[in-house]
Amino acid sequence: MDIELRHLRSLVSVIDTGTFTDAGIELGITQTTVSRNIATLESVLGKRLLHRTTRRVELTPAGERVIRHARRALAIVADLRHEALAGVSTIRIGYAWSALGKHTPEFQRRWTAGLPDHELHLTRTNTPTAGLVEGKSDLAILRRIPEATSLELVLIGVEKRYCAMSVDDPLATKRTVSLSQIATSPLAIDHRTGSTQLNLWPDGGQPHQTIPTDDVDDWLTVISSGKARGITAESTAHQYRRQGLTYRAVRDTTPVPVYAAWIKTDPPTQLQDIITLLSSLYH
C-alpha cells in the first residue's frame, strides 16, 4: 500500500491538536478513522511513529523524522494548489522571535517589486531552526546557530543588543545600560530559541539568577511583570512593543549576528536573489 495524504494529515493533526479525538474534529473524520490512518502509515513504513499513554500522545524517534517530511509534503501540496489557482509560487520564510524588525516592511516591498512571481509568506515557528527541520519553512532567519547539521547558513547582517525591562526598573531612566548593570537582576532566558546566553558575560560577572522561558511571549510577560530583565536583538525591540515594557541599548557587548538558513539538500527557489535582498537591508 502507498502512503496517502490522508495518512500524513492524520499524523500531523494528532501532534498539533494533542489527541486523536481533536484531530478527528479538525479533519472532519472520526477518531477511529484517524487511528486507522496512522496505523496504516506505521504499517507501510514499518516503524512505530507514536507513543500513546492515557494522558498524551508523543512522537517516537522515528515519528520525529517522519513528521518533518509529512509537514513538508503537505506544504508542497498546499503550495501546488495555491500556485495552480493564483499562478505564483509561495516561499515560506520562518523566524523564531522576530522577522527582520524595522527592515520587515521594506523587505516585503522590495520582494513584491523584485520577485513578483513568488509570493512571500512570513511565519513564526518557535523551534531552533524556525521551522526548517520541521518542514514549515523554506528559508529561515536565525540569530543563533542551531545544532542541526543539515543546514547551510550565510551571515546577512548584525543587530545591536537591547535590554528589555519593566518601565518601573531603575535602569529605565538611563539612555544606555551595561552588562554589569543588567546582571544585578534576574535574567529571563529562552535557551532553545533566544539569542542571548550567559556566556555573553565575563566569568564572575554573570547574573546570579535566571528565569527560563519557552518563547518570546513568555519572555515578554516575565519581564513586563518586573520579575526579570532580558537581552535581545534590535529586531525584537522594534517588533514587540508592550505596555509596561521598555528597551535600552546595551553599550558594552557584541552585536547579534543575523543569518539566512536553509536545508543543504533542499534550497529554496530564487535563493541567491533572496540572499542578495536580505543582505541589502543591513548594508
Helices and strands as residue ranges (DSSP letters): H 5-17, H 20-27, H 31-45, E 50-52, E 57-59, H 61-86, E 89-95, G 101-103, H 104-114, E 118-124, E 139-142, E 151-159, E 161-166, G 170-173, E 176-177, H 179-182, E 187-189, G 198-200, E 210-212, H 216-224, E 230-233, H 234-239, E 245-250, E 256-263, H 271-282
